[in-house]
Every structure is written in C-alpha cells, then in structure tokens.
Amino acid sequence: MFCIQKCPTSPFLDDNKGNDMRLTSVQSGTGINLSELEFKSLDRSENVDDENDHFEEQEFNFKLATTKQVTCIKEYQISLKDFEEKCPPGGSNSIILYTTSLRGIRKTFQDCNTIHFLLRSFRIMYHERDVSLHLKYREEMWNILGEKVIPPKLFIKGRYIGGADEVIGLHEMGWLGKILEGTPTISSDCLCNGCANMGFTICSTCCGSCKVFINNGDNNNNECFLRCHECNENGLVKCPICC
C-alpha cells in the first residue's frame, strides 16, 4: 500500500527541495522520488513501443512471405502426370470413385458425401463403385493400392488422386478443376430408370434371396436350394441400363 505525501517545508531548507513530492511506503517507510518514477515509466513505455514495432514488422514479413508462397503454388500448372499411375479396371479413360453407403462410421460416410458433392458441382460424369454393395469392389480397391484402405478413393484416367483429404486440398488450392478438364460432363440430373443411379438392382432370378429352387425329379426328396450365380452376396446385380 502506497500513498503520496508532501514533505514538510522547513525555513532552513531550499524551497525546491522542500516542495518535492515523494512517494512514501506506509509499511516500510521508504520513499521513492516521483520524478524518477515518471522517467522509468517513460523509458518502459518506449521499450514496449519498440517491441510492438518489431513484432509488427516480423508479422508483416511473415504474411508477405506466405502470400508469395501461396501465389507461386497457385500459379503452378498441375497435371495428371504429377500423380501416381494406378489404374482400376475400366478406368483408363474415365473417373472412378470408390465409396460406401454404410453409415456405421460417420466420418467415412461424410467424406464420401463430400467427394460426391465436389464431383457433382463440376457436373462431370464419374463411375461410383460402392464397396458396401459389392464385395469385389472392395477387393479390387485393396489390390490396386496394395493395402487395406477405407473409401473414398478417387481415380482419374488411370491416376490415383487420393482420399478425401487430398481431394479437398486440391479443391481449396483451385487445382481440382484443372485436373478434371477434358473429362466428360453430364447434361442433366435425371435419374436412371433402372436403379436410380445406385448402379445395382435386385436380382430377378432369386428376388434378392441369393437362393434358387432346384427340382431334380418327380421325387420330392430331390428338391433343394442352391446359391444363385446371377447376383452378388447381397442379392444384387449390376444395372443393365447404366452400367
């Protein structure tokens, strides 16, 4: 606790010294010259101003360098040759997207929807291969990449582009549109009359049960059920209209 008190004036002391204002500590009884305190505060404020100016200069230089780097990156002419050559079956001249429609893992499902949205916003034609509807698609994706990975995975004209993080990063840098240049576009958003753009329909042979009834003779004991060879493990067949 501090208080300011005026030193008593003495006729034997000089008037300037007698009228000096001093900062006195009540607890310790020691005094600090107010003029010295003002000079110290002024010096401290000047140091703070110098530090702020130095910090602002460093921040400006950092922003300038970052802006130059981003400009150089955006001006870089990217092409499909910059990506690894990994071609899925039938994907040498088309766009293949491995995805899933299962909602068990929310992030995976949201990533697939994000890639769907980006590709549709460019109005390009691409082939979706849902690994949850067809087991061969999952094995196909694993064999191409050489490991057990999760969708989404995007391939453009036999080049592996990457997953959700890579594709979103390319879009944010403005490169995804350049990579998709020259690919076939869609003229309308009409749905397929056979599968509603799902790519699969219910097997007409077994009606989705994956079983067919076989009768080998007149005797009822020869009746049995066999595995349907027309559909996959989910009782689905590829759409004959759009696939």
C-alpha positions as a Markdown table, in Angstrom:
| # | Residue | x | y | z |
|---|---|---|---|---|
| 1 | Met | 0.0 | 0.0 | 0.0 |
| 2 | Phe | 1.4 | 3.3 | -1.1 |
| 3 | Cys | 0.4 | 7.0 | -0.5 |
| 4 | Ile | 1.7 | 10.3 | -1.7 |
| 5 | Gln | 2.6 | 12.8 | 0.9 |
| 6 | Lys | 4.3 | 16.2 | 0.8 |
| 7 | Cys | 7.5 | 16.7 | 2.7 |
| 8 | Pro | 7.2 | 19.4 | 5.4 |
| 9 | Thr | 8.6 | 22.7 | 4.4 |
| 10 | Ser | 11.5 | 24.0 | 6.6 |
| 11 | Pro | 12.8 | 27.6 | 6.6 |
| 12 | Phe | 16.4 | 26.1 | 6.7 |
| 13 | Leu | 15.8 | 24.0 | 3.6 |
| 14 | Asp | 15.7 | 25.1 | 0.0 |
| 15 | Asp | 12.2 | 25.8 | -1.4 |
| 16 | Asn | 12.6 | 23.5 | -4.4 |
| 17 | Lys | 13.7 | 20.7 | -2.1 |
| 18 | Gly | 11.0 | 21.4 | 0.5 |
| 19 | Asn | 8.2 | 21.3 | -2.1 |
| 20 | Asp | 9.4 | 18.0 | -3.6 |
| 21 | Met | 6.7 | 15.3 | -3.9 |
| 22 | Arg | 7.7 | 11.9 | -2.7 |
| 23 | Leu | 6.1 | 8.5 | -2.9 |
| 24 | Thr | 6.2 | 7.0 | 0.6 |
| 25 | Ser | 5.5 | 3.5 | 1.6 |
| 26 | Val | 3.3 | 3.2 | 4.6 |
| 27 | Gln | 4.5 | -0.2 | 5.6 |
| 28 | Ser | 8.3 | 0.2 | 5.2 |
| 29 | Gly | 8.5 | 4.0 | 5.5 |
| 30 | Thr | 10.8 | 4.3 | 2.5 |
| 31 | Gly | 10.3 | 6.9 | -0.2 |
| 32 | Ile | 10.7 | 7.0 | -4.0 |
| 33 | Asn | 11.2 | 10.2 | -5.9 |
| 34 | Leu | 8.1 | 10.8 | -8.1 |
| 35 | Ser | 10.2 | 12.3 | -10.9 |
| 36 | Glu | 12.4 | 9.2 | -11.1 |
| 37 | Leu | 9.3 | 7.1 | -11.3 |
| 38 | Glu | 8.0 | 9.1 | -14.2 |
| 39 | Phe | 11.3 | 8.8 | -16.1 |
| 40 | Lys | 11.3 | 5.0 | -15.5 |
| 41 | Ser | 7.7 | 4.7 | -16.8 |
| 42 | Leu | 8.6 | 6.7 | -19.8 |
| 43 | Asp | 11.6 | 4.5 | -20.6 |
| 44 | Arg | 9.5 | 1.4 | -20.1 |
| 45 | Ser | 6.7 | 2.7 | -22.5 |
| 46 | Glu | 9.3 | 3.5 | -25.1 |
| 47 | Asn | 10.7 | -0.1 | -24.9 |
| 48 | Val | 7.2 | -1.5 | -25.2 |
| 49 | Asp | 6.6 | 0.6 | -28.3 |
| 50 | Asp | 9.9 | -0.6 | -29.8 |
| 51 | Glu | 8.9 | -4.2 | -29.1 |
| 52 | Asn | 5.5 | -3.7 | -30.7 |
| 53 | Asp | 7.0 | -2.2 | -33.8 |
| 54 | His | 9.5 | -5.1 | -34.1 |
| 55 | Phe | 6.7 | -7.6 | -33.7 |
| 56 | Glu | 4.5 | -5.9 | -36.3 |
| 57 | Glu | 7.4 | -5.8 | -38.7 |
| 58 | Gln | 8.0 | -9.6 | -38.2 |
| 59 | Glu | 4.3 | -10.3 | -38.7 |
| 60 | Phe | 4.2 | -8.2 | -41.9 |
| 61 | Asn | 7.3 | -10.1 | -43.3 |
| 62 | Phe | 5.7 | -13.4 | -42.4 |
| 63 | Lys | 2.4 | -12.5 | -44.2 |
| 64 | Leu | 4.3 | -11.2 | -47.2 |
| 65 | Ala | 6.4 | -14.5 | -47.5 |
| 66 | Thr | 3.2 | -16.6 | -47.0 |
| 67 | Thr | 1.4 | -14.7 | -49.7 |
| 68 | Lys | 4.3 | -15.1 | -52.1 |
| 69 | Gln | 4.4 | -18.9 | -51.5 |
| 70 | Val | 0.6 | -19.3 | -52.0 |
| 71 | Thr | 0.8 | -17.2 | -55.2 |
| 72 | Cys | 3.6 | -19.4 | -56.5 |
| 73 | Ile | 1.7 | -22.6 | -55.6 |
| 74 | Lys | -1.5 | -21.4 | -57.3 |
| 75 | Glu | 0.4 | -20.4 | -60.5 |
| 76 | Tyr | 1.9 | -23.9 | -60.7 |
| 77 | Gln | 0.4 | -25.8 | -63.7 |
| 78 | Ile | -0.6 | -29.2 | -62.2 |
| 79 | Ser | -1.4 | -32.1 | -64.5 |
| 80 | Leu | -2.4 | -35.8 | -64.1 |
| 81 | Lys | 1.2 | -36.8 | -64.8 |
| 82 | Asp | 2.1 | -35.5 | -61.3 |
| 83 | Phe | 0.0 | -38.3 | -59.8 |
| 84 | Glu | 0.9 | -41.9 | -59.3 |
| 85 | Glu | -0.2 | -44.2 | -62.1 |
| 86 | Lys | -2.7 | -46.8 | -60.7 |
| 87 | Cys | -5.5 | -47.8 | -63.0 |
| 88 | Pro | -8.6 | -49.6 | -61.8 |
| 89 | Pro | -10.3 | -52.0 | -64.2 |
| 90 | Gly | -12.0 | -50.0 | -67.0 |
| 91 | Gly | -10.7 | -46.7 | -65.6 |
| 92 | Ser | -8.1 | -45.7 | -68.2 |
| 93 | Asn | -10.3 | -43.0 | -69.8 |
| 94 | Ser | -12.9 | -42.4 | -67.0 |
| 95 | Ile | -13.3 | -41.3 | -63.4 |
| 96 | Ile | -13.7 | -44.0 | -60.8 |
| 97 | Leu | -14.8 | -43.2 | -57.2 |
| 98 | Tyr | -14.7 | -46.0 | -54.6 |
| 99 | Thr | -17.2 | -45.1 | -51.9 |
| 100 | Thr | -19.5 | -46.6 | -49.4 |
| 101 | Ser | -23.2 | -46.0 | -48.5 |
| 102 | Leu | -22.9 | -47.5 | -45.0 |
| 103 | Arg | -23.4 | -45.1 | -42.1 |
| 104 | Gly | -21.7 | -47.1 | -39.4 |
| 105 | Ile | -18.6 | -44.9 | -39.3 |
| 106 | Arg | -19.8 | -41.3 | -39.6 |
| 107 | Lys | -16.6 | -39.7 | -40.8 |
| 108 | Thr | -16.2 | -42.2 | -43.6 |
| 109 | Phe | -19.7 | -41.6 | -44.8 |
| 110 | Gln | -19.3 | -37.8 | -44.6 |
| 111 | Asp | -16.1 | -38.0 | -46.5 |
| 112 | Cys | -17.8 | -40.0 | -49.3 |
| 113 | Asn | -20.6 | -37.4 | -49.4 |
| 114 | Thr | -18.1 | -34.6 | -49.6 |
| 115 | Ile | -16.3 | -36.1 | -52.7 |
| 116 | His | -19.8 | -36.7 | -54.2 |
| 117 | Phe | -20.7 | -33.1 | -53.8 |
| 118 | Leu | -17.4 | -31.8 | -55.3 |
| 119 | Leu | -17.7 | -34.0 | -58.4 |
| 120 | Arg | -21.3 | -33.2 | -58.9 |
| 121 | Ser | -20.6 | -29.5 | -58.6 |
| 122 | Phe | -18.2 | -29.8 | -61.6 |
| 123 | Arg | -21.0 | -31.7 | -63.4 |
| 124 | Ile | -18.7 | -34.4 | -64.6 |
| 125 | Met | -19.5 | -38.0 | -65.4 |
| 126 | Tyr | -18.0 | -40.5 | -63.0 |
| 127 | His | -18.5 | -44.1 | -62.1 |
| 128 | Glu | -19.2 | -44.9 | -58.5 |
| 129 | Arg | -18.2 | -48.2 | -57.0 |
| 130 | Asp | -19.9 | -48.8 | -53.7 |
| 131 | Val | -17.8 | -51.3 | -51.7 |
| 132 | Ser | -20.7 | -51.9 | -49.3 |
| 133 | Leu | -22.9 | -53.2 | -52.1 |
| 134 | His | -20.4 | -55.3 | -54.0 |
| 135 | Leu | -17.6 | -57.1 | -52.2 |
| 136 | Lys | -15.5 | -57.4 | -55.4 |
| 137 | Tyr | -15.2 | -53.6 | -55.5 |
| 138 | Arg | -13.5 | -53.6 | -52.0 |
| 139 | Glu | -11.1 | -56.4 | -53.0 |
| 140 | Glu | -10.4 | -54.5 | -56.3 |
| 141 | Met | -9.6 | -51.3 | -54.4 |
| 142 | Trp | -7.3 | -53.1 | -52.0 |
| 143 | Asn | -5.4 | -54.9 | -54.8 |
| 144 | Ile | -4.8 | -51.6 | -56.7 |
| 145 | Leu | -3.5 | -49.7 | -53.6 |
| 146 | Gly | -1.7 | -52.7 | -52.2 |
| 147 | Glu | -3.2 | -52.4 | -48.7 |
| 148 | Lys | -6.4 | -52.5 | -46.8 |
| 149 | Val | -7.7 | -48.9 | -47.1 |
| 150 | Ile | -11.1 | -47.3 | -46.5 |
| 151 | Pro | -13.1 | -45.2 | -49.0 |
| 152 | Pro | -13.4 | -42.7 | -50.5 |
| 153 | Lys | -10.6 | -43.2 | -53.1 |
| 154 | Leu | -10.6 | -41.2 | -56.4 |
| 155 | Phe | -9.0 | -42.3 | -59.7 |
| 156 | Ile | -8.9 | -40.1 | -62.8 |
| 157 | Lys | -7.9 | -41.6 | -66.1 |
| 158 | Gly | -5.7 | -44.2 | -64.5 |
| 159 | Arg | -4.1 | -41.9 | -62.0 |
| 160 | Tyr | -4.6 | -42.2 | -58.3 |
| 161 | Ile | -5.6 | -38.8 | -56.9 |
| 162 | Gly | -6.2 | -39.8 | -53.2 |
| 163 | Gly | -8.7 | -39.8 | -50.5 |
| 164 | Ala | -10.9 | -37.1 | -49.0 |
| 165 | Asp | -8.1 | -35.0 | -47.5 |
| 166 | Glu | -6.2 | -35.0 | -50.8 |
| 167 | Val | -9.2 | -34.2 | -53.0 |
| 168 | Ile | -10.4 | -31.4 | -50.7 |
| 169 | Gly | -6.9 | -29.9 | -50.5 |
| 170 | Leu | -6.7 | -29.9 | -54.3 |
| 171 | His | -10.1 | -28.2 | -54.5 |
| 172 | Glu | -9.1 | -25.5 | -52.0 |
| 173 | Met | -6.0 | -24.7 | -54.0 |
| 174 | Gly | -8.0 | -24.4 | -57.2 |
| 175 | Trp | -6.3 | -27.5 | -58.8 |
| 176 | Leu | -9.2 | -30.0 | -58.9 |
| 177 | Gly | -10.9 | -28.1 | -61.7 |
| 178 | Lys | -7.7 | -28.1 | -63.8 |
| 179 | Ile | -7.3 | -31.9 | -63.3 |
| 180 | Leu | -10.9 | -32.5 | -64.4 |
| 181 | Glu | -10.6 | -30.5 | -67.6 |
| 182 | Gly | -11.4 | -32.6 | -70.6 |
| 183 | Thr | -13.4 | -35.2 | -68.8 |
| 184 | Pro | -17.0 | -35.9 | -70.0 |
| 185 | Thr | -19.7 | -33.8 | -68.4 |
| 186 | Ile | -23.4 | -34.6 | -67.7 |
| 187 | Ser | -26.1 | -32.6 | -69.4 |
| 188 | Ser | -28.9 | -33.2 | -66.9 |
| 189 | Asp | -29.5 | -34.6 | -63.4 |
| 190 | Cys | -32.0 | -37.2 | -64.5 |
| 191 | Leu | -32.0 | -40.5 | -62.5 |
| 192 | Cys | -31.6 | -43.9 | -64.1 |
| 193 | Asn | -35.0 | -45.6 | -64.6 |
| 194 | Gly | -33.5 | -49.0 | -63.6 |
| 195 | Cys | -31.5 | -48.3 | -60.5 |
| 196 | Ala | -32.0 | -44.6 | -59.6 |
| 197 | Asn | -28.2 | -44.1 | -60.1 |
| 198 | Met | -27.4 | -46.7 | -57.5 |
| 199 | Gly | -25.7 | -49.0 | -60.1 |
| 200 | Phe | -27.4 | -52.1 | -58.8 |
| 201 | Thr | -30.8 | -53.7 | -59.0 |
| 202 | Ile | -32.4 | -56.7 | -57.2 |
| 203 | Cys | -31.7 | -59.9 | -58.9 |
| 204 | Ser | -34.7 | -61.1 | -60.9 |
| 205 | Thr | -33.7 | -64.8 | -60.7 |
| 206 | Cys | -33.7 | -65.1 | -56.9 |
| 207 | Cys | -35.5 | -61.9 | -56.0 |
| 208 | Gly | -32.6 | -60.9 | -53.8 |
| 209 | Ser | -32.6 | -64.1 | -51.6 |
| 210 | Cys | -29.4 | -65.4 | -53.2 |
| 211 | Lys | -31.1 | -68.9 | -53.4 |
| 212 | Val | -32.7 | -70.7 | -56.3 |
| 213 | Phe | -35.0 | -73.7 | -56.0 |
| 214 | Ile | -33.9 | -76.9 | -57.9 |
| 215 | Asn | -36.1 | -79.9 | -58.6 |
| 216 | Asn | -34.1 | -82.8 | -60.0 |
| 217 | Gly | -37.1 | -85.2 | -60.5 |
| 218 | Asp | -40.5 | -86.3 | -59.6 |
| 219 | Asn | -39.4 | -87.3 | -56.1 |
| 220 | Asn | -39.8 | -84.6 | -53.6 |
| 221 | Asn | -36.7 | -85.7 | -51.8 |
| 222 | Asn | -34.6 | -84.3 | -54.7 |
| 223 | Glu | -35.7 | -80.8 | -54.1 |
| 224 | Cys | -33.1 | -78.4 | -52.8 |
| 225 | Phe | -31.9 | -74.8 | -52.8 |
| 226 | Leu | -28.7 | -73.7 | -54.4 |
| 227 | Arg | -26.7 | -70.5 | -54.4 |
| 228 | Cys | -27.8 | -68.1 | -57.2 |
| 229 | His | -25.0 | -67.5 | -59.6 |
| 230 | Glu | -26.5 | -64.3 | -61.1 |
| 231 | Cys | -26.2 | -61.9 | -58.1 |
| 232 | Asn | -23.6 | -61.0 | -55.6 |
| 233 | Glu | -23.5 | -61.6 | -51.9 |
| 234 | Asn | -26.3 | -59.0 | -51.3 |
| 235 | Gly | -28.7 | -60.4 | -53.9 |
| 236 | Leu | -27.9 | -57.5 | -56.4 |
| 237 | Val | -26.9 | -57.4 | -60.0 |
| 238 | Lys | -25.4 | -54.5 | -62.0 |
| 239 | Cys | -28.0 | -52.3 | -63.6 |
| 240 | Pro | -28.4 | -53.3 | -67.3 |
| 241 | Ile | -29.3 | -49.7 | -68.3 |
| 242 | Cys | -26.5 | -47.5 | -66.9 |
| 243 | Cys | -23.7 | -50.0 | -66.0 |
